[in-house]
């Protein structure tokens, strides 16, 4: 009896710890992706918390928006900073371009859902089609972000008179055009520093996502996943892409709306 009980106990332990189990019915690959995304959540949360802390340390602009000028004394008005749009030089269309960028990224998340759903049906043509649309959405978003960075760096035609401390420790007042890490025409130096760092870090994640999407698109097109009998890789990349999209919603809210 004791021998039988021991054998049953050993078998039970092997069943739990012997490998081959899937916690929450998630494969090892998907579980590791969730762990990675969780760690990245903490990273972005820390960055956005730092942004919020620095933002509240500056007063907001209290004057009429139509006469807004950049100053180190107050935080800039997003609607007056991010008001440009390609091919419409000099036009004042607040947040229209970044709104378009956000729409493109959200729609790419929708096409990613459709690609994953097609993978569950083992429908290779549909997987390839929706991955291609998602890939194009990611590339378009990055292109838009590159233009926005370029415009932010080069600045407006008039610039702003900014008083700041230069590299020699001297207090100077001069007309500043655009932005760099030391000074910018829009407001405090921290505004441009946070913009470059946080949107750049997010853009880096989108770039990685575009590379992964291209890899998945190519492998799906040549039938790699079909021969494997499943499209789990598409689902794992989908988790990453949805995360990138969700993070952008918070970045958009913090930078452009608050």
C-alpha positions as CSV (number, residue, x, y, z in Angstrom):
1,X,0.0,0.0,0.0
2,X,2.8,2.4,1.0
3,X,4.7,1.6,-2.2
4,X,1.6,2.3,-4.3
5,X,1.0,5.6,-2.5
6,X,4.6,6.6,-3.0
7,X,4.3,5.9,-6.7
8,X,1.1,7.9,-7.0
9,X,2.8,10.8,-5.2
10,X,5.8,10.8,-7.5
11,X,3.6,10.6,-10.5
12,X,1.5,13.5,-9.2
13,X,4.7,15.7,-8.7
14,X,5.9,14.8,-12.1
15,X,2.6,15.9,-13.5
16,X,2.9,19.3,-11.9
17,X,6.6,20.0,-12.1
18,X,7.7,17.7,-14.9
19,X,7.1,20.4,-17.7
20,X,4.6,20.6,-20.5
21,X,2.1,22.5,-18.4
22,X,0.6,25.8,-19.7
23,X,-0.4,28.2,-16.9
24,X,-3.7,29.9,-17.7
25,X,-3.6,27.9,-20.9
26,X,-0.9,30.2,-22.3
27,X,2.1,28.8,-24.1
28,X,5.7,29.5,-22.9
29,X,6.2,32.0,-25.6
30,X,3.1,34.0,-24.8
31,X,3.8,33.9,-21.1
32,X,7.3,35.3,-21.7
33,X,5.8,38.0,-23.8
34,X,3.4,39.0,-21.0
35,X,6.4,39.1,-18.6
36,X,8.3,41.4,-21.0
37,X,5.3,43.7,-21.4
38,X,4.7,43.9,-17.7
39,X,8.3,45.1,-17.2
40,X,7.9,47.6,-20.0
41,X,4.7,48.9,-18.4
42,X,6.7,49.8,-15.3
43,X,9.3,51.6,-17.5
44,X,6.7,53.7,-19.3
45,X,4.8,54.3,-16.1
46,X,8.0,55.7,-14.5
47,X,8.6,58.0,-17.5
48,X,5.1,59.4,-17.5
49,X,5.1,59.8,-13.7
50,X,8.3,61.8,-14.1
51,X,6.7,63.9,-16.8
52,X,3.7,64.6,-14.5
53,X,5.9,65.5,-11.6
54,X,7.9,68.0,-13.7
55,X,4.8,69.3,-15.4
56,X,3.0,70.3,-12.2
57,X,6.2,72.0,-11.0
58,X,5.6,74.7,-13.6
59,X,2.6,77.1,-13.8
60,X,0.3,76.9,-16.8
61,X,0.1,79.7,-19.4
62,X,-2.7,82.0,-18.2
63,X,-3.0,84.4,-21.1
64,X,-5.1,84.2,-24.3
65,X,-4.0,81.3,-26.5
66,X,-3.9,83.4,-29.7
67,X,-1.1,85.5,-28.3
68,X,0.9,82.6,-26.7
69,X,4.7,82.9,-26.8
70,X,7.2,80.4,-25.4
71,X,8.8,81.2,-22.1
72,X,10.8,79.4,-19.4
73,X,8.4,80.8,-16.9
74,X,5.5,78.6,-17.7
75,X,4.6,75.3,-19.4
76,X,3.6,75.6,-23.1
77,X,0.1,75.1,-24.4
78,X,0.1,71.9,-26.5
79,X,-2.5,73.3,-28.9
80,X,-0.2,76.1,-29.8
81,X,2.9,73.9,-30.1
82,X,1.5,71.0,-32.0
83,X,-0.6,72.9,-34.5
84,X,1.3,72.2,-37.8
85,X,0.4,69.8,-40.6
86,X,2.3,68.7,-43.7
87,X,1.7,70.6,-46.9
88,X,-0.1,73.4,-45.1
89,X,2.7,75.7,-44.1
90,X,1.6,78.4,-41.7
91,X,-1.8,76.9,-41.0
92,X,-2.9,76.7,-37.4
93,X,-4.8,73.4,-36.9
94,X,-4.3,72.4,-33.3
95,X,-3.5,68.7,-32.7
96,X,-4.9,67.6,-36.1
97,X,-1.7,65.9,-37.2
98,X,-1.1,64.1,-34.0
99,X,-4.8,63.1,-33.9
100,X,-4.3,61.6,-37.4
101,X,-1.2,59.7,-36.1
102,X,-3.2,58.3,-33.2
103,X,-6.0,57.2,-35.5
104,X,-3.6,55.4,-37.8
105,X,-2.0,53.6,-34.9
106,X,-5.4,52.6,-33.4
107,X,-6.5,51.3,-36.8
108,X,-3.4,49.3,-37.1
109,X,-4.3,47.6,-33.9
110,X,-7.7,46.7,-35.4
111,X,-6.0,45.1,-38.5
112,X,-3.7,43.2,-36.1
113,X,-6.8,41.7,-34.3
114,X,-8.1,40.6,-37.7
115,X,-4.7,39.0,-38.6
116,X,-4.7,37.1,-35.3
117,X,-8.3,36.0,-35.9
118,X,-7.4,34.8,-39.4
119,X,-4.6,32.8,-37.8
120,X,-7.0,31.0,-35.5
121,X,-8.8,30.0,-38.7
122,X,-5.6,29.0,-40.4
123,X,-6.5,31.3,-43.2
124,X,-3.1,32.2,-44.7
125,X,-4.3,34.7,-47.3
126,X,-6.2,36.7,-44.7
127,X,-3.3,36.6,-42.3
128,X,-1.0,38.0,-45.0
129,X,-3.5,40.7,-46.0
130,X,-4.1,42.0,-42.5
131,X,-0.4,41.8,-41.5
132,X,0.4,43.9,-44.5
133,X,-2.1,46.5,-43.5
134,X,-0.8,46.5,-40.0
135,X,2.8,46.9,-41.3
136,X,1.8,49.8,-43.5
137,X,0.1,51.4,-40.5
138,X,3.2,51.1,-38.4
139,X,5.4,52.5,-41.2
140,X,3.0,55.4,-41.8
141,X,3.0,56.3,-38.0
142,X,6.8,56.3,-37.9
143,X,6.9,58.5,-41.0
144,X,4.5,60.9,-39.4
145,X,6.5,61.0,-36.2
146,X,9.7,61.7,-38.1
147,X,8.0,64.7,-39.7
148,X,6.7,65.9,-36.3
149,X,10.2,65.6,-34.8
150,X,11.6,67.5,-37.8
151,X,9.1,70.3,-37.4
152,X,9.5,70.4,-33.6
153,X,13.3,70.7,-34.0
154,X,13.3,73.4,-36.7
155,X,10.5,75.4,-35.1
156,X,8.3,78.2,-36.4
157,X,9.3,81.0,-38.7
158,X,9.2,83.6,-35.9
159,X,10.7,81.7,-33.0
160,X,10.5,83.0,-29.5
161,X,12.6,85.3,-27.3
162,X,13.9,83.0,-24.6
163,X,16.0,83.8,-21.5
164,X,18.2,80.9,-20.5
165,X,21.6,79.9,-19.1
166,X,24.1,79.0,-21.9
167,X,27.0,76.5,-21.7
168,X,29.3,79.2,-20.2
169,X,26.9,79.8,-17.3
170,X,25.8,83.1,-18.7
171,X,22.2,84.3,-18.7
172,X,21.3,85.3,-22.2
173,X,18.1,86.4,-24.0
174,X,17.9,85.6,-27.7
175,X,15.4,84.5,-30.3
176,X,15.3,80.7,-30.3
177,X,14.1,78.7,-33.3
178,X,12.9,75.1,-32.7
179,X,14.2,72.8,-30.0
180,X,17.2,70.9,-28.7
181,X,18.0,69.4,-25.4
182,X,19.4,72.7,-24.0
183,X,16.8,75.3,-25.1
184,X,13.6,75.5,-27.1
185,X,11.3,78.2,-28.4
186,X,8.2,76.5,-26.8
187,X,9.0,76.7,-23.1
188,X,11.2,75.2,-20.4
189,X,14.1,73.0,-21.5
190,X,12.5,70.1,-19.7
191,X,9.5,70.2,-22.1
192,X,11.7,69.4,-25.1
193,X,13.8,66.9,-23.2
194,X,10.8,64.9,-22.1
195,X,9.3,65.1,-25.5
196,X,12.3,63.7,-27.2
197,X,12.9,61.0,-24.6
198,X,9.4,59.7,-24.1
199,X,8.2,59.9,-27.7
200,X,11.5,58.7,-28.9
201,X,11.4,55.7,-26.6
202,X,7.9,54.9,-27.8
203,X,9.0,55.3,-31.4
204,X,11.9,52.9,-30.8
205,X,9.3,50.3,-29.6
206,X,7.2,51.0,-32.7
207,X,10.3,50.5,-34.9
208,X,10.9,47.1,-33.3
209,X,7.2,46.3,-33.8
210,X,7.5,47.1,-37.5
211,X,10.5,44.8,-37.8
212,X,8.6,42.0,-36.1
213,X,5.5,42.6,-38.3
214,X,7.7,42.4,-41.4
215,X,9.2,39.1,-40.2
216,X,5.7,37.7,-39.5
217,X,4.3,39.0,-42.8
218,X,7.2,37.3,-44.7
219,X,7.0,34.0,-42.9
220,X,3.2,33.9,-43.3
221,X,3.5,34.7,-47.0
222,X,5.9,31.9,-47.7
223,X,3.9,29.4,-45.6
224,X,6.2,28.9,-42.6
225,X,3.3,29.1,-40.1
226,X,1.0,27.0,-42.3
227,X,3.6,24.2,-42.2
228,X,3.9,24.5,-38.5
229,X,0.1,24.1,-38.2
230,X,-0.5,27.3,-36.1
231,X,0.0,31.1,-36.2
232,X,1.1,31.6,-32.6
233,X,3.9,33.9,-33.6
234,X,1.4,36.3,-35.1
235,X,-0.5,36.2,-31.8
236,X,2.6,37.0,-29.8
237,X,3.6,39.9,-32.0
238,X,0.0,41.0,-31.8
239,X,0.3,41.3,-28.0
240,X,3.3,43.5,-28.4
241,X,1.7,45.7,-31.0
242,X,-1.5,46.2,-28.9
243,X,0.8,47.2,-26.0
244,X,2.6,49.8,-28.2
245,X,-0.8,51.2,-29.2
246,X,-2.0,51.4,-25.7
247,X,1.1,53.1,-24.4
248,X,0.7,55.7,-27.2
249,X,-2.8,56.6,-25.8
250,X,-1.2,57.5,-22.5
251,X,1.7,59.4,-24.2
252,X,-0.9,61.3,-26.3
253,X,-3.0,62.1,-23.2
254,X,0.0,63.3,-21.1
255,X,1.8,65.3,-23.8
256,X,-0.9,66.6,-26.1
257,X,-4.0,67.0,-24.0
258,X,-2.8,67.9,-20.5
